[in-house]
Amino acid sequence: MTDPAELLAALRDAAAAGEDSPETASNGETSWVRAGTRFAVLRGATVELRIGSVIASAALRTPDTSHSQRGTDWIAFTPPDLDGPALDRLGAWFAAARRRAVN
């Protein structure tokens, strides 16, 4: 299982390109918000991303991805380790979620 601190570091790297700062809530969730819209949430070793229903449908066919209880625009990603393919997907989905947050 991926270490949550390692996943947080990867998300911070992905966020650095857009200068998005995470917000940590008292319940242990770390969220990224842009233009008043939450688009990524990290809780433990799972990150949920608001990537839109079309991209989410495709993403659900990839490893370690499942439906999010946040809605059909969201996916839940729980990679067992952050290898190259997992980091690529995480970076692409984070960027898609960030773009979607202002549309």
C-alpha positions in Angstrom: 0.0 0.0 0.0 1.3 3.5 -0.9 2.4 5.6 2.1 -0.1 8.5 2.4 2.9 10.9 2.9 4.3 9.7 -0.5 1.0 10.2 -2.2 0.7 13.7 -0.6 4.2 14.6 -1.9 3.2 13.4 -5.4 0.1 15.5 -5.3 2.0 18.6 -4.1 4.4 18.1 -7.1 1.4 17.9 -9.4 -0.1 21.0 -7.8 3.2 23.0 -8.0 2.7 23.6 -11.7 -0.6 25.5 -11.0 0.4 27.0 -7.7 -2.5 25.3 -6.0 -2.1 25.1 -2.2 -3.7 22.2 -0.3 -6.0 22.8 2.6 -6.0 20.3 5.5 -9.2 19.8 7.4 -9.6 18.6 11.0 -10.9 15.2 9.8 -7.5 14.5 8.2 -8.5 15.2 4.6 -6.3 17.3 2.4 -8.2 19.2 -0.3 -7.2 21.3 -3.3 -9.6 24.1 -4.3 -9.6 26.4 -7.3 -12.0 29.2 -8.0 -14.1 28.0 -5.0 -14.4 24.4 -6.4 -12.9 21.5 -4.6 -11.3 19.3 -7.2 -9.0 16.8 -5.3 -9.2 15.2 -1.9 -6.6 13.0 -0.2 -7.7 10.9 2.7 -5.2 8.2 3.8 -3.9 6.3 0.8 -6.8 7.3 -1.5 -7.1 10.4 -3.6 -10.4 11.4 -5.1 -10.4 13.6 -8.2 -13.2 15.5 -9.9 -12.3 14.8 -13.5 -15.7 14.8 -15.2 -18.0 11.9 -16.0 -16.5 11.2 -19.5 -12.9 11.0 -18.3 -14.1 9.2 -15.1 -15.8 6.5 -17.2 -12.5 5.8 -19.0 -10.4 6.0 -15.8 -12.6 3.4 -14.1 -11.1 0.9 -16.6 -7.6 1.4 -15.2 -6.0 -0.3 -12.3 -6.5 0.8 -8.7 -9.4 3.2 -9.6 -13.0 3.0 -8.4 -16.2 5.0 -8.1 -16.1 7.9 -5.6 -19.1 8.5 -3.3 -18.7 12.2 -4.2 -20.5 11.7 -7.5 -20.1 10.6 -11.1 -17.6 13.4 -11.9 -15.2 11.9 -9.4 -13.0 8.9 -9.2 -11.2 7.3 -6.2 -7.6 6.3 -6.9 -5.7 4.0 -4.4 -2.5 2.9 -6.0 -0.7 0.1 -4.1 2.6 1.8 -5.0 3.5 5.0 -6.9 5.4 3.5 -9.9 5.8 5.4 -13.2 2.3 4.5 -14.6 0.6 5.4 -11.4 2.4 8.8 -11.2 1.5 9.5 -14.8 -2.2 8.8 -14.2 -2.2 10.8 -11.0 -0.5 13.8 -12.7 -2.9 13.7 -15.7 -6.0 13.3 -13.6 -4.9 16.1 -11.2 -4.3 18.5 -14.2 -7.7 17.5 -15.7 -9.4 18.1 -12.3 -7.7 21.5 -11.9 -8.8 22.6 -15.4 -12.4 21.4 -14.7 -12.6 23.4 -11.5 -12.8 26.7 -13.4 -15.2 25.5 -16.0 
